[in-house]
């Protein structure tokens, strides 16, 4: 697996946003 700062940061941000959106919609 590739461990790149920007890519990992974007992925983490996307995951957090997705989880936050799911919790908000419930």
LINPEQUI-V415460 format. One record per residue. N is the residue number from 1. RES is the residue in one small letter. SS is DSSP state (H for helix, E for strand, L for the rest). NEAR is the number of other ideal C-beta (glycine too) atoms within 12 Angstrom. D_FIRST is the distance of its C-alpha to the first C-alpha in Angstrom with 2 decimals. Layout:
BEGIN
n->N res->RES ss->SS near->NEAR d_first->D_FIRST
n->N res->RES ss->SS near->NEAR d_first->D_FIRST
END
This chain:
BEGIN
n->1 res->x ss->L near->6 d_first->0.00
n->2 res->x ss->L near->8 d_first->3.77
n->3 res->x ss->L near->9 d_first->6.44
n->4 res->x ss->L near->10 d_first->9.54
n->5 res->x ss->H near->10 d_first->12.81
n->6 res->x ss->H near->11 d_first->14.39
n->7 res->x ss->H near->13 d_first->11.66
n->8 res->x ss->H near->14 d_first->10.98
n->9 res->x ss->H near->13 d_first->14.78
n->10 res->x ss->H near->13 d_first->15.58
n->11 res->x ss->H near->17 d_first->13.56
n->12 res->x ss->H near->14 d_first->15.30
n->13 res->x ss->H near->14 d_first->18.52
n->14 res->x ss->H near->14 d_first->18.37
n->15 res->x ss->H near->14 d_first->17.86
n->16 res->x ss->H near->14 d_first->20.67
n->17 res->x ss->H near->14 d_first->22.85
n->18 res->x ss->H near->14 d_first->22.44
n->19 res->x ss->H near->14 d_first->23.37
n->20 res->x ss->H near->13 d_first->26.16
n->21 res->x ss->H near->12 d_first->27.52
n->22 res->x ss->H near->11 d_first->27.62
n->23 res->x ss->H near->10 d_first->29.47
n->24 res->x ss->H near->9 d_first->31.82
n->25 res->x ss->H near->8 d_first->32.72
n->26 res->x ss->L near->7 d_first->33.64
END
